[in-house]
Every structure is written in structure tokens, then in C-alpha cells.
Amino acid sequence: MQITSALMTLAFLAVGINAAPAPLNINLGAYSPALVVGDGALTLLDSWER
């Protein structure tokens, strides 16, 4: 009965871990490809004035 209880505990842990939402947006700071564009400057007005 001890083994069955341990297996049930492991099964519930596995279900709980799999049910947890995974973080999809990982912030890499300055190394994020979304932030490093051209020279790295994030300006919106300069691009419209050119």
C-alpha cells in the first residue's frame, strides 16, 4: 500500500506540473531580438520624419 500511495503522489505532481501554464514570453533584456533593431534605438518619430 505504501508503493501505491507514493505512485499516486507522483502522478498528482506530474499532472500539476503539466497543467501549469508555461511562460511563453521570456524577457532577455538587451539581448531580446525584438528590442535590437538596427542600431538598437527605439524611436518611432524619427522613422516617420525620414
TIPATI-935507 format. One record per atom (N, C-alpha, C): x, y, z; atom name. Coordinates in pm, 1 decimal, always signed. Example, Ala and Ser with C-alpha at 12.3 -4.5 7.8 and 13.67 -1.06 7.14 Angstrom:
<rs>
<c1 +1319.0	c2 -569.0	c3 +780.0	at N>
<c1 +1230.0	c2 -450.0	c3 +780.0	at CA>
<c1 +1320.0	c2 -330.0	c3 +780.0	at C>
<c1 +1285.0	c2 -225.0	c3 +708.0	at N>
<c1 +1367.0	c2 -106.0	c3 +714.0	at CA>
<c1 +1290.0	c2 +3.0	c3 +787.0	at C>
</rs>
This chain:
<rs>
<c1 +82.7	c2 -119.7	c3 +0.0	at N>
<c1 +0.0	c2 +0.0	c3 +0.0	at CA>
<c1 +86.9	c2 +125.7	c3 +0.0	at C>
<c1 +205.0	c2 +115.9	c3 +55.3	at N>
<c1 +297.4	c2 +229.6	c3 +60.1	at CA>
<c1 +342.8	c2 +268.4	c3 -81.0	at C>
<c1 +366.5	c2 +169.6	c3 -165.4	at N>
<c1 +411.6	c2 +196.8	c3 -302.1	at CA>
<c1 +299.1	c2 +262.6	c3 -382.4	at C>
<c1 +177.9	c2 +216.1	c3 -364.0	at N>
<c1 +63.7	c2 +273.6	c3 -434.7	at CA>
<c1 +43.9	c2 +419.9	c3 -396.3	at C>
<c1 +59.9	c2 +449.8	c3 -269.6	at N>
<c1 +45.8	c2 +587.7	c3 -223.7	at CA>
<c1 +154.2	c2 +676.8	c3 -284.2	at C>
<c1 +275.9	c2 +626.5	c3 -290.6	at N>
<c1 +385.8	c2 +703.7	c3 -349.1	at CA>
<c1 +363.1	c2 +725.7	c3 -498.2	at C>
<c1 +312.6	c2 +623.7	c3 -567.1	at N>
<c1 +285.9	c2 +637.9	c3 -710.2	at CA>
<c1 +172.9	c2 +737.5	c3 -736.4	at C>
<c1 +72.5	c2 +734.8	c3 -651.6	at N>
<c1 -37.6	c2 +830.2	c3 -667.4	at CA>
<c1 +11.0	c2 +973.4	c3 -643.9	at C>
<c1 +98.8	c2 +990.6	c3 -545.8	at N>
<c1 +154.4	c2 +1123.0	c3 -518.9	at CA>
<c1 +235.3	c2 +1172.2	c3 -637.9	at C>
<c1 +316.9	c2 +1085.4	c3 -696.1	at N>
<c1 +395.3	c2 +1122.9	c3 -813.7	at CA>
<c1 +304.8	c2 +1155.3	c3 -932.1	at C>
<c1 +197.0	c2 +1080.1	c3 -947.4	at N>
<c1 +103.9	c2 +1105.3	c3 -1057.8	at CA>
<c1 +37.9	c2 +1241.8	c3 -1042.4	at C>
<c1 -3.7	c2 +1276.2	c3 -920.0	at N>
<c1 -65.9	c2 +1406.8	c3 -898.0	at CA>
<c1 +33.8	c2 +1520.4	c3 -920.0	at C>
<c1 +158.5	c2 +1498.6	c3 -881.5	at N>
<c1 +260.6	c2 +1600.5	c3 -905.8	at CA>
<c1 +283.6	c2 +1620.1	c3 -1055.0	at C>
<c1 +288.5	c2 +1510.9	c3 -1129.3	at N>
<c1 +310.6	c2 +1520.1	c3 -1273.8	at CA>
<c1 +195.4	c2 +1592.9	c3 -1341.8	at C>
<c1 +73.6	c2 +1564.0	c3 -1300.0	at N>
<c1 -42.6	c2 +1631.7	c3 -1358.1	at CA>
<c1 -39.7	c2 +1779.7	c3 -1322.7	at C>
<c1 -2.9	c2 +1811.2	c3 -1200.3	at N>
<c1 +3.2	c2 +1951.1	c3 -1158.7	at CA>
<c1 +109.4	c2 +2029.2	c3 -1232.8	at C>
<c1 +223.0	c2 +1966.6	c3 -1256.3	at N>
<c1 +331.0	c2 +2034.7	c3 -1328.5	at CA>
<c1 +291.6	c2 +2055.6	c3 -1474.2	at C>
<c1 +228.9	c2 +1956.2	c3 -1534.6	at N>
<c1 +189.4	c2 +1968.5	c3 -1674.9	at CA>
<c1 +74.1	c2 +2065.7	c3 -1693.3	at C>
<c1 -8.0	c2 +2083.1	c3 -1591.7	at N>
<c1 -122.3	c2 +2173.1	c3 -1603.0	at CA>
<c1 -82.1	c2 +2318.8	c3 -1583.4	at C>
<c1 +33.5	c2 +2342.4	c3 -1523.6	at N>
<c1 +77.6	c2 +2480.1	c3 -1500.1	at CA>
<c1 +112.6	c2 +2545.0	c3 -1633.6	at C>
<c1 +66.1	c2 +2667.4	c3 -1655.6	at N>
<c1 +96.4	c2 +2734.0	c3 -1782.9	at CA>
<c1 +244.5	c2 +2768.6	c3 -1792.1	at C>
<c1 +301.8	c2 +2741.9	c3 -1906.2	at N>
<c1 +443.8	c2 +2771.1	c3 -1927.5	at CA>
<c1 +459.2	c2 +2917.9	c3 -1966.6	at C>
<c1 +560.9	c2 +2983.5	c3 -1914.1	at N>
<c1 +583.3	c2 +3122.4	c3 -1955.1	at CA>
<c1 +630.1	c2 +3128.0	c3 -2100.3	at C>
<c1 +554.5	c2 +3195.9	c3 -2183.7	at N>
<c1 +588.3	c2 +3199.7	c3 -2325.8	at CA>
<c1 +671.7	c2 +3321.8	c3 -2362.1	at C>
<c1 +659.4	c2 +3428.3	c3 -2285.2	at N>
<c1 +738.9	c2 +3547.2	c3 -2315.3	at CA>
<c1 +852.9	c2 +3555.1	c3 -2213.9	at C>
<c1 +968.8	c2 +3516.9	c3 -2256.2	at N>
<c1 +1086.9	c2 +3519.4	c3 -2170.2	at CA>
<c1 +1161.7	c2 +3649.0	c3 -2199.6	at C>
<c1 +1174.2	c2 +3732.2	c3 -2099.5	at N>
<c1 +1239.1	c2 +3861.3	c3 -2116.6	at CA>
<c1 +1390.2	c2 +3843.5	c3 -2107.1	at C>
<c1 +1459.4	c2 +3870.7	c3 -2216.6	at N>
<c1 +1604.5	c2 +3858.6	c3 -2218.5	at CA>
<c1 +1673.4	c2 +3994.0	c3 -2205.4	at C>
<c1 +1596.4	c2 +4096.6	c3 -2182.0	at N>
<c1 +1654.9	c2 +4228.4	c3 -2163.1	at CA>
<c1 +1715.2	c2 +4282.6	c3 -2290.8	at C>
<c1 +1840.4	c2 +4323.2	c3 -2284.7	at N>
<c1 +1906.3	c2 +4384.5	c3 -2400.0	at CA>
<c1 +1933.2	c2 +4283.9	c3 -2511.0	at C>
<c1 +1927.2	c2 +4155.2	c3 -2481.8	at N>
<c1 +1957.0	c2 +4054.2	c3 -2582.6	at CA>
<c1 +1832.5	c2 +4007.3	c3 -2657.0	at C>
<c1 +1717.5	c2 +4065.6	c3 -2625.8	at N>
<c1 +1594.2	c2 +4025.4	c3 -2692.1	at CA>
<c1 +1595.5	c2 +4071.6	c3 -2837.1	at C>
<c1 +1567.6	c2 +3982.9	c3 -2932.4	at N>
<c1 +1570.0	c2 +4022.5	c3 -3073.3	at CA>
<c1 +1463.4	c2 +4126.6	c3 -3107.7	at C>
<c1 +1356.8	c2 +4133.5	c3 -3028.7	at N>
<c1 +1253.3	c2 +4232.7	c3 -3055.7	at CA>
<c1 +1301.4	c2 +4373.4	c3 -3021.6	at C>
<c1 +1398.3	c2 +4384.7	c3 -2933.4	at N>
<c1 +1446.9	c2 +4516.4	c3 -2893.2	at CA>
<c1 +1567.5	c2 +4561.5	c3 -2974.6	at C>
<c1 +1644.1	c2 +4467.2	c3 -3028.0	at N>
<c1 +1764.7	c2 +4502.7	c3 -3101.9	at CA>
<c1 +1727.4	c2 +4514.8	c3 -3249.3	at C>
<c1 +1699.9	c2 +4637.4	c3 -3291.5	at N>
<c1 +1662.4	c2 +4663.5	c3 -3430.6	at CA>
<c1 +1753.6	c2 +4773.1	c3 -3482.4	at C>
<c1 +1828.8	c2 +4744.9	c3 -3586.2	at N>
<c1 +1920.9	c2 +4844.1	c3 -3641.1	at CA>
<c1 +2030.8	c2 +4874.3	c3 -3540.9	at C>
<c1 +2035.7	c2 +4999.6	c3 -3496.6	at N>
<c1 +2138.3	c2 +5038.4	c3 -3400.2	at CA>
<c1 +2090.7	c2 +5020.0	c3 -3257.0	at C>
<c1 +1971.3	c2 +4965.1	c3 -3239.9	at N>
<c1 +1920.9	c2 +4940.5	c3 -3106.4	at CA>
<c1 +1836.1	c2 +5053.1	c3 -3051.8	at C>
<c1 +1826.4	c2 +5163.4	c3 -3126.4	at N>
<c1 +1746.4	c2 +5276.7	c3 -3080.0	at CA>
<c1 +1599.6	c2 +5251.5	c3 -3110.0	at C>
<c1 +1517.4	c2 +5270.8	c3 -3010.0	at N>
<c1 +1373.5	c2 +5251.7	c3 -3026.8	at CA>
<c1 +1307.5	c2 +5388.2	c3 -3042.1	at C>
<c1 +1304.7	c2 +5438.7	c3 -3163.6	at N>
<c1 +1241.1	c2 +5567.7	c3 -3188.4	at CA>
<c1 +1134.1	c2 +5548.8	c3 -3294.6	at C>
<c1 +1018.0	c2 +5603.7	c3 -3268.9	at N>
<c1 +908.7	c2 +5593.4	c3 -3364.9	at CA>
<c1 +896.2	c2 +5719.8	c3 -3449.7	at C>
<c1 +924.3	c2 +5835.1	c3 -3390.9	at N>
<c1 +905.7	c2 +5960.6	c3 -3463.9	at CA>
<c1 +1011.5	c2 +5980.6	c3 -3571.2	at C>
<c1 +1134.9	c2 +5938.9	c3 -3546.2	at N>
<c1 +1241.3	c2 +5956.4	c3 -3644.8	at CA>
<c1 +1213.0	c2 +5877.0	c3 -3771.3	at C>
<c1 +1153.6	c2 +5761.0	c3 -3757.8	at N>
<c1 +1127.9	c2 +5679.2	c3 -3875.8	at CA>
<c1 +1019.1	c2 +5741.6	c3 -3963.2	at C>
<c1 +926.9	c2 +5817.9	c3 -3903.8	at N>
<c1 +820.9	c2 +5881.2	c3 -3982.7	at CA>
<c1 +869.8	c2 +6009.9	c3 -4048.8	at C>
<c1 +969.3	c2 +6074.3	c3 -3990.2	at N>
<c1 +1016.9	c2 +6201.3	c3 -4044.8	at CA>
<c1 +1106.1	c2 +6181.6	c3 -4166.0	at C>
<c1 +1162.9	c2 +6064.8	c3 -4183.9	at N>
<c1 +1257.5	c2 +6042.5	c3 -4294.1	at CA>
<c1 +1189.7	c2 +6023.8	c3 -4425.1	at C>
</rs>
